[in-house]
Every structure is written in C-alpha cells, then in structure tokens.
Amino acid sequence: MFVQKSFADSPYGKLYLVATPIGNLDDMTVRAVHTLREVDIIAAEDTRQTRKLLTHFEIDTRLISYHEHNQRSSGPEIIRLLKEEGISVALVSDAGLPAISDPGQELVRDAVADGISVIPIPGANAALSALIVSGLSTDGFVFRGFLPREKKDQRKELERLRVYKETLIFYESPYRITKTLHIMQEVLGNRQVALGRELTKRYEEFIRGSFDDVLAFLEGEGDIRGEFTVIVAGADDDAADAEVEWWQALSVVEHVDHYIEQGMSVKVAVKQAADDRGVPKRDVYNEYHQ
C-alpha cells in the first residue's frame, strides 16, 4: 500500500505528468509552464516536437527522450534519477495528457511501485474534448483509444465492446479511419457517431450522424487529413440484453463457425465458444469435430 501526499517532503524526486496543448498553444496552462520551468528534467515522447513548445514558452529545462522504442532503457534511468538523486522529472507526450495511449503508463506504474509521488498537471485532452461536444451521452463512457491493427483483432475487441451501454471513445489516424468505421458499423450496427478532427486547431471539425451518414461524408472527401477522435453511442437496453445471449440460438458448430468467419483459427474459435457457453473447451472441440 502506498499513500501519496503529493506536496509533502520526500527523500525521492517527484514525477509530474504535464498536459500539453493538442493543437492550440493557448491551451497551455500557467501551472504547466511553471512546472516545466521548475523541474530538473523534462522527459518527452518526441524531443523535436517538445523543443518547439519549450522555445515558444521560453523554457530552458534539460530535455531527454522517453518513448516506446527506448522505454526499457530510459525508464529505469528516470526511476534511478528520481530515487537516488532526488531530482524532479516532468513527463510530457506529443500532445495532451501523458500516459493516455502512451508509453508513459509504464513509467507511472514503475514509479508508484517504488513509492515515488506522481503528480498530475491537468490540461487539454482530445477524448474528453470530443465527448462533451458530441451530443451523445456523457453519463458514462468507455475510453478504448486505438483499436488493434489486425482486422480480426479489431472485430474481436468490438465484439467485446458492443454490449456496453456506455458511450465508446476511440482514436484513429486519417489513413485508417474509413476502414475502421466500416468494421465498427458491421459489428456495432448503424449507431450514432461523432468524429472530431484537428481539435482546437484552425480547421477543427465535428462530423455527427449515423455510421451511414458519416461514412458517406468521408468517402466523398477524397484526401482525408487530421487525427480523429471517434465517439460512438452505447448499446441501447434491448440491444445490450439481446447481445449478451446472441449465441444461444446457434448450435455449437454454428457458434464456432461464427468466429472462424471472423478470422479466428479453429483452436481459438473453439476456446472462445467454450468461454461464451461456460463449458469445457474439450466438450466444444469434441462436438465440433464429430
């Protein structure tokens, strides 16, 4: 158990998670600027991008690199500096809150495990910014971020999410947005959706409608640009209740074949069907291969 008192004296340094603008530099908070000026080191996902930000705000703090390709080496070194030398470190991502769809989560986990205080410096966030203007429910939501790259893995994850009544939040690149929305529509049905792109920037745009409407719009766009935040309505009560037992009308063979048609191997499909039914995998395997 670790009870953190963020502003109490500690023999260790402190790790600050500092939000940076997602587009408009005016969204940088005064507290974020002060924190970046006062810490000993800033650990950045992309030092070139962060250096532009630091130059704009006249911050000359030492800058080091921390990203998914060097985190195994740089992460332990940052923890060592925090513990052994007692220095303060600010972690920033390219844009928005660090540790969201970001390797910073591993650094936070390791810091907490070692009893190091981790202090949030809040600010801009694309997911919540898009959610609050989506026109969809904000009572409850599930943030998923980027879906897996492989189509069969995307389908599997969306199958898991399709019974959720909460609003769903995803991130997607302009290169995959149309394909991803088609898969979402196939698995989730023609729900209401809101896309936000270029959030807080000059060409900020929100596209709201059904999947049919939004896909028709995007397919008429030609060259699609801008990073997307995708907000999808949750399942309604009837759909959620029906989906929980969607497989009950299927035989075991049909159940397994359903997953095979989605790209799963026979072995994985048998296991998934057994998990759905709450029966031993061996029973499903034997019945399927009779």
C-alpha positions as CSV (number, residue, x, y, z in Angstrom):
1,M,0.0,0.0,0.0
2,F,1.3,3.5,-0.9
3,V,-0.4,6.6,0.4
4,Q,0.9,9.6,-1.6
5,K,0.9,13.1,-0.1
6,S,1.8,15.0,-3.2
7,F,3.2,18.1,-1.6
8,A,4.8,16.6,1.5
9,D,8.6,16.4,1.8
10,S,10.1,13.2,0.4
11,P,13.6,11.7,0.0
12,Y,12.7,11.0,-3.6
13,G,12.2,13.3,-6.5
14,K,8.7,13.7,-7.9
15,L,7.3,12.7,-11.3
16,Y,5.0,15.3,-12.8
17,L,2.6,14.3,-15.6
18,V,2.2,17.6,-17.6
19,A,-0.5,18.1,-20.1
20,T,0.5,19.9,-23.3
21,P,-1.8,21.5,-26.0
22,I,-3.4,19.2,-28.5
23,G,-3.3,22.0,-31.1
24,N,-3.9,25.5,-29.8
25,L,-0.9,26.7,-27.8
26,D,-3.2,29.0,-25.8
27,D,-4.4,25.8,-24.0
28,M,-1.1,25.5,-22.2
29,T,-1.9,26.2,-18.5
30,V,0.1,28.6,-16.4
31,R,0.7,25.8,-13.9
32,A,2.1,23.6,-16.7
33,V,4.6,26.3,-17.8
34,H,5.7,26.9,-14.2
35,T,6.2,23.2,-13.7
36,L,8.2,22.7,-16.8
37,R,10.4,25.6,-15.8
38,E,11.0,24.4,-12.2
39,V,11.7,20.6,-12.7
40,D,15.2,19.3,-13.3
41,I,14.4,17.3,-16.3
42,I,11.7,17.0,-18.9
43,A,11.1,13.6,-20.4
44,A,9.5,13.8,-23.8
45,E,8.0,11.4,-26.3
46,D,9.3,13.5,-29.2
47,T,12.1,15.9,-28.2
48,R,11.9,17.8,-31.5
49,Q,8.2,18.5,-31.0
50,T,8.6,19.3,-27.4
51,R,11.6,21.6,-28.0
52,K,9.3,23.8,-30.2
53,L,6.9,24.1,-27.3
54,L,9.6,24.9,-24.8
55,T,11.1,27.6,-27.1
56,H,7.6,29.2,-27.5
57,F,7.3,29.5,-23.7
58,E,10.9,30.3,-23.1
59,I,11.6,27.2,-21.1
60,D,15.3,26.0,-21.0
61,T,15.0,22.9,-18.8
62,R,17.1,19.9,-19.8
63,L,15.2,17.7,-22.2
64,I,15.6,13.9,-22.6
65,S,13.9,11.3,-24.7
66,Y,11.3,8.8,-23.4
67,H,9.2,6.9,-25.9
68,E,8.1,3.3,-26.8
69,H,11.3,2.4,-28.5
70,N,13.7,3.4,-25.7
71,Q,11.5,3.0,-22.6
72,R,13.2,-0.2,-21.5
73,S,16.5,1.7,-21.1
74,S,15.3,5.2,-20.3
75,G,12.6,4.2,-17.9
76,P,14.9,2.6,-15.3
77,E,17.3,5.5,-15.7
78,I,14.5,8.0,-14.9
79,I,13.4,5.9,-11.9
80,R,17.1,5.9,-10.7
81,L,17.3,9.7,-11.0
82,L,14.1,10.1,-9.0
83,K,15.1,7.7,-6.3
84,E,18.9,8.0,-6.0
85,E,19.4,11.6,-6.9
86,G,16.1,13.0,-5.8
87,I,15.6,15.1,-8.9
88,S,12.2,16.1,-10.2
89,V,11.1,15.0,-13.7
90,A,8.2,16.2,-15.9
91,L,6.8,13.7,-18.4
92,V,5.1,15.1,-21.5
93,S,3.7,13.5,-24.6
94,D,3.4,15.0,-28.1
95,A,0.0,16.4,-27.2
96,G,-2.5,16.1,-24.4
97,L,-2.2,14.1,-21.3
98,P,0.8,11.8,-20.9
99,A,0.1,8.1,-20.1
100,I,-3.1,8.0,-22.2
101,S,-2.5,5.7,-25.3
102,D,1.2,6.4,-24.4
103,P,4.2,4.5,-23.0
104,G,4.2,6.9,-20.0
105,Q,1.8,4.5,-18.3
106,E,4.7,2.0,-17.7
107,L,6.9,4.8,-16.2
108,V,4.0,5.7,-13.9
109,R,3.5,2.1,-12.9
110,D,7.2,1.7,-12.0
111,A,7.3,5.0,-10.1
112,V,4.3,4.1,-8.0
113,A,5.7,0.6,-7.3
114,D,8.8,2.3,-5.9
115,G,6.9,4.8,-3.7
116,I,7.6,7.8,-5.9
117,S,5.0,10.6,-5.9
118,V,3.3,11.0,-9.3
119,I,1.6,14.4,-9.6
120,P,-0.9,15.3,-12.4
121,I,-0.7,18.7,-14.0
122,P,-4.1,18.6,-16.0
123,G,-4.9,20.2,-19.3
124,A,-6.1,19.5,-22.8
125,N,-7.3,16.0,-23.7
126,A,-8.7,15.0,-27.1
127,A,-11.0,12.2,-25.8
128,L,-13.0,14.3,-23.3
129,S,-13.0,17.4,-25.5
130,A,-14.7,15.5,-28.3
131,L,-17.0,13.7,-25.9
132,I,-18.5,16.8,-24.4
133,V,-19.5,18.3,-27.8
134,S,-20.5,15.0,-29.4
135,G,-24.2,15.3,-28.4
136,L,-24.0,11.7,-27.1
137,S,-24.4,10.7,-23.5
138,T,-21.7,11.7,-21.1
139,D,-23.2,9.9,-18.1
140,G,-20.9,7.0,-18.6
141,F,-18.2,6.3,-21.2
142,V,-15.5,3.8,-22.1
143,F,-12.2,5.0,-23.5
144,R,-10.6,2.4,-25.7
145,G,-8.1,4.5,-27.7
146,F,-6.6,2.9,-30.7
147,L,-8.0,-0.5,-31.8
148,P,-5.6,-3.3,-32.7
149,R,-4.1,-3.1,-36.2
150,E,-5.2,-6.5,-37.5
151,K,-8.8,-6.7,-38.8
152,K,-9.6,-9.9,-36.9
153,D,-8.3,-8.4,-33.6
154,Q,-10.4,-5.3,-34.2
155,R,-13.5,-7.4,-34.7
156,K,-12.8,-9.4,-31.6
157,E,-12.4,-6.2,-29.5
158,L,-15.5,-4.6,-31.0
159,E,-17.5,-7.8,-30.3
160,R,-16.4,-7.4,-26.6
161,L,-17.5,-3.7,-26.6
162,R,-20.8,-4.0,-28.5
163,V,-22.9,-4.8,-25.4
164,Y,-21.6,-1.8,-23.4
165,K,-24.3,0.8,-22.8
166,E,-21.7,3.5,-22.1
167,T,-20.6,5.8,-24.9
168,L,-17.4,4.5,-26.6
169,I,-14.3,6.6,-27.3
170,F,-11.6,5.7,-29.8
171,Y,-8.7,7.3,-31.5
172,E,-7.8,6.7,-35.2
173,S,-5.5,8.0,-37.9
174,P,-6.7,9.6,-41.1
175,Y,-5.2,6.6,-43.0
176,R,-7.4,4.0,-41.3
177,I,-10.5,6.0,-40.3
178,T,-12.8,4.8,-43.1
179,K,-11.9,1.1,-42.8
180,T,-12.2,1.3,-39.1
181,L,-15.7,2.9,-39.2
182,H,-16.8,0.2,-41.7
183,I,-15.8,-2.5,-39.3
184,M,-17.4,-0.7,-36.4
185,Q,-20.7,-0.4,-38.3
186,E,-20.6,-4.1,-39.2
187,V,-20.1,-5.2,-35.6
188,L,-22.0,-2.4,-33.7
189,G,-24.7,-1.6,-36.1
190,N,-25.7,1.7,-37.6
191,R,-25.3,3.7,-34.3
192,Q,-25.0,7.4,-33.9
193,V,-21.4,8.6,-34.0
194,A,-19.4,11.8,-33.8
195,L,-16.0,12.4,-35.2
196,G,-13.7,15.2,-34.1
197,R,-10.6,16.1,-36.1
198,E,-8.0,18.8,-35.8
199,L,-9.3,19.5,-32.3
200,T,-8.5,23.1,-31.1
201,K,-6.8,23.9,-34.4
202,R,-7.8,26.3,-37.1
203,Y,-9.6,23.6,-39.2
204,E,-11.3,21.9,-36.2
205,E,-14.3,20.0,-37.5
206,F,-17.0,17.8,-35.9
207,I,-19.0,15.3,-38.0
208,R,-22.1,13.9,-36.4
209,G,-24.7,11.4,-37.7
210,S,-25.2,7.7,-38.1
211,F,-22.4,5.5,-39.3
212,D,-24.1,5.5,-42.7
213,D,-24.1,9.3,-42.8
214,V,-20.5,9.8,-41.6
215,L,-19.1,7.1,-43.9
216,A,-20.9,8.7,-46.9
217,F,-19.3,12.1,-45.9
218,L,-15.8,10.7,-45.5
219,E,-16.0,8.7,-48.8
220,G,-16.8,12.0,-50.6
221,E,-13.9,13.8,-49.0
222,G,-11.1,12.4,-51.2
223,D,-7.9,13.0,-49.3
224,I,-8.7,12.6,-45.6
225,R,-6.5,14.5,-43.2
226,G,-6.3,15.1,-39.4
227,E,-6.1,12.8,-36.4
228,F,-9.6,11.6,-35.4
229,T,-11.4,11.1,-32.1
230,V,-14.4,8.8,-32.6
231,I,-17.3,8.9,-30.2
232,V,-19.9,6.1,-30.6
233,A,-23.2,5.8,-28.9
234,G,-23.5,2.9,-26.5
235,A,-25.9,-0.1,-26.9
236,D,-29.5,0.6,-26.1
237,D,-31.2,-1.6,-23.4
238,D,-32.8,-4.0,-25.8
239,A,-29.7,-4.4,-27.9
240,A,-27.5,-4.9,-24.9
241,D,-29.8,-7.6,-23.4
242,A,-30.1,-9.4,-26.7
243,E,-26.3,-9.3,-27.4
244,V,-25.5,-10.9,-24.1
245,E,-27.0,-14.2,-25.3
246,W,-26.6,-13.7,-29.0
247,W,-25.2,-17.2,-29.5
248,Q,-27.9,-19.2,-27.8
249,A,-29.8,-19.7,-31.0
250,L,-26.7,-21.2,-32.6
251,S,-25.6,-24.8,-32.4
252,V,-22.1,-25.4,-31.2
253,V,-20.9,-25.9,-34.8
254,E,-22.5,-22.6,-35.9
255,H,-21.1,-20.9,-32.8
256,V,-17.5,-22.0,-33.7
257,D,-18.0,-21.2,-37.4
258,H,-19.2,-17.7,-36.5
259,Y,-15.7,-17.0,-35.0
260,I,-13.9,-18.7,-37.8
261,E,-15.6,-16.5,-40.3
262,Q,-14.2,-13.5,-38.4
263,G,-10.7,-14.7,-39.0
264,M,-10.0,-16.9,-35.9
265,S,-8.3,-20.2,-36.2
266,V,-10.3,-23.3,-35.3
267,K,-8.4,-23.6,-32.0
268,V,-9.1,-20.1,-30.9
269,A,-12.7,-20.2,-32.1
270,V,-13.3,-23.4,-30.1
271,K,-11.9,-21.7,-27.0
272,Q,-13.9,-18.6,-27.5
273,A,-17.2,-20.5,-28.0
274,A,-16.4,-22.6,-24.9
275,D,-15.8,-19.4,-22.9
276,D,-19.1,-17.9,-24.1
277,R,-21.0,-21.1,-23.1
278,G,-19.2,-21.6,-19.9
279,V,-18.4,-25.2,-20.7
280,P,-15.0,-27.1,-21.0
281,K,-13.1,-26.5,-24.2
282,R,-12.9,-30.2,-24.7
283,D,-16.7,-30.6,-24.9
284,V,-16.9,-27.9,-27.7
285,Y,-14.0,-29.4,-29.5
286,N,-15.5,-32.9,-29.5
287,E,-18.9,-31.8,-30.6
288,Y,-17.4,-29.6,-33.4
289,H,-15.3,-32.4,-34.8
290,Q,-18.0,-35.1,-34.7
